[in-house]
């Protein structure tokens, strides 16, 4: 059961679209002209990377919370405590680092991958979890790196 379930893989890859779009519109700002003007600047460039990245960190906190909910005792308590870190980090990034959010977001996603690994090693995540998370995190970090180039 190491294979990533098809639906998890497809939805995980689809979740990369805003990151890819944000990176593309940083790299080639003229692409933003293809988007409907009604969507505004928050859906392109660094803004979409920052906002969507923060949303995904909060989402992943919920995923980790769900893993903790399947555990019991001290293992569950540790899982609950660790699961809130990505959301709190995203909140701090969005609230305090808007001038330069990319490096803190990258740190957040790198830290999230470490938490994923910990939950996986504690048998709280499915066996295929790290295969998926490494792929997704690599793409997210690459997209977040584009504004730094």
C-alpha positions as CSV (number, residue, x, y, z in Angstrom):
1,X,0.0,0.0,0.0
2,X,2.8,2.4,-0.8
3,X,1.2,3.6,-4.0
4,X,-0.4,7.0,-3.8
5,X,-4.2,6.8,-4.2
6,X,-5.1,8.1,-7.6
7,X,-7.6,10.7,-6.2
8,X,-5.1,12.0,-3.7
9,X,-2.5,12.3,-6.4
10,X,-4.8,14.1,-8.8
11,X,-6.2,16.5,-6.2
12,X,-2.7,17.1,-4.8
13,X,-1.4,18.0,-8.2
14,X,-4.4,20.2,-9.0
15,X,-3.7,22.0,-5.7
16,X,-0.4,23.1,-7.3
17,X,-2.1,25.1,-10.0
18,X,-2.2,28.4,-8.0
19,X,1.5,28.0,-7.1
20,X,2.4,27.4,-10.7
21,X,0.3,30.3,-11.9
22,X,1.8,32.6,-9.3
23,X,5.3,31.6,-10.3
24,X,4.5,32.0,-14.0
25,X,3.1,35.5,-13.5
26,X,6.2,36.5,-11.5
27,X,8.5,35.1,-14.2
28,X,6.4,36.5,-17.1
29,X,4.1,39.3,-15.8
30,X,2.5,39.6,-19.2
31,X,0.7,36.3,-18.5
32,X,-1.4,38.1,-15.9
33,X,-3.1,39.9,-18.8
34,X,-4.8,36.7,-19.8
35,X,-6.6,36.5,-16.5
36,X,-10.0,38.3,-16.2
37,X,-9.5,41.8,-14.7
38,X,-12.2,41.0,-12.2
39,X,-10.0,38.7,-10.3
40,X,-7.6,41.5,-9.3
41,X,-4.0,41.4,-8.3
42,X,-4.4,39.0,-5.4
43,X,-4.6,36.1,-7.9
44,X,-1.2,36.7,-9.6
45,X,2.5,37.0,-8.8
46,X,3.8,37.2,-5.2
47,X,0.3,37.9,-3.9
48,X,-1.2,34.6,-5.0
49,X,1.9,32.8,-3.8
50,X,1.6,34.4,-0.4
51,X,-2.1,34.2,0.1
52,X,-2.6,30.7,-1.3
53,X,0.6,29.5,0.5
54,X,-0.8,30.7,3.8
55,X,-4.2,29.0,3.1
56,X,-2.4,25.7,2.3
57,X,-0.3,25.9,5.5
58,X,-3.6,26.2,7.4
59,X,-5.2,23.4,5.4
60,X,-2.2,21.1,6.1
61,X,-2.6,21.9,9.8
62,X,-6.1,20.5,9.5
63,X,-4.8,17.4,7.8
64,X,-2.3,16.8,10.6
65,X,-5.0,17.4,13.2
66,X,-7.0,14.7,11.5
67,X,-4.1,12.3,11.8
68,X,-3.8,13.2,15.5
69,X,-7.5,12.5,15.9
70,X,-6.9,8.8,15.0
71,X,-4.2,8.4,17.7
72,X,-4.7,8.1,21.4
73,X,-3.1,9.3,24.6
74,X,0.2,11.1,24.6
75,X,0.7,10.4,20.9
76,X,-2.6,12.2,20.1
77,X,-1.7,15.1,22.4
78,X,1.7,15.5,20.7
79,X,0.0,15.3,17.3
80,X,-2.6,18.0,18.2
81,X,0.1,20.3,19.5
82,X,2.3,19.9,16.5
83,X,-0.6,20.1,14.0
84,X,-1.3,23.8,14.8
85,X,2.3,24.9,14.0
86,X,1.8,25.3,10.2
87,X,-1.4,27.4,10.6
88,X,0.2,29.6,13.2
89,X,3.3,30.0,11.0
90,X,1.2,31.0,8.1
91,X,-0.7,33.5,10.2
92,X,2.5,35.0,11.4
93,X,3.9,35.2,7.8
94,X,0.7,36.8,6.4
95,X,0.3,39.1,9.4
96,X,3.9,40.2,9.9
97,X,6.0,39.6,6.9
98,X,3.9,40.9,4.0
99,X,6.8,43.0,2.8
100,X,9.0,39.9,2.4
101,X,6.8,36.8,2.8
102,X,8.5,34.4,0.4
103,X,11.4,33.2,2.6
104,X,9.2,32.7,5.7
105,X,6.7,30.8,3.5
106,X,9.5,28.6,2.2
107,X,10.6,27.9,5.7
108,X,7.0,27.0,6.6
109,X,6.7,24.5,3.8
110,X,10.1,23.0,4.7
111,X,9.0,22.7,8.3
112,X,5.7,21.2,7.2
113,X,7.6,18.5,5.4
114,X,9.5,17.7,8.6
115,X,6.2,17.5,10.5
116,X,4.8,15.2,7.7
117,X,7.8,13.0,8.2
118,X,7.4,12.9,11.9
119,X,3.7,12.0,11.7
120,X,4.6,9.4,9.1
121,X,7.3,7.9,11.3
122,X,4.9,7.8,14.2
123,X,2.5,5.7,12.0
124,X,-0.1,8.5,12.1
125,X,0.0,9.2,8.4
126,X,-0.7,6.6,5.6
127,X,2.3,4.6,4.3
128,X,2.1,6.5,0.9
129,X,2.0,9.9,2.5
130,X,5.7,10.9,2.2
131,X,5.8,10.0,-1.5
132,X,3.0,12.5,-2.1
133,X,4.3,15.2,0.2
134,X,7.8,15.2,-1.2
135,X,6.5,15.7,-4.7
136,X,4.1,18.4,-3.7
137,X,6.6,20.2,-1.4
138,X,9.3,20.2,-4.1
139,X,7.0,21.9,-6.6
140,X,5.8,24.4,-4.0
141,X,9.3,25.3,-2.9
142,X,10.4,25.7,-6.6
143,X,7.4,28.0,-7.2
144,X,8.1,30.1,-4.1
145,X,11.7,30.4,-5.2
146,X,10.9,32.1,-8.5
147,X,10.4,35.6,-6.9
148,X,13.9,35.3,-5.3
149,X,15.6,34.8,-8.7
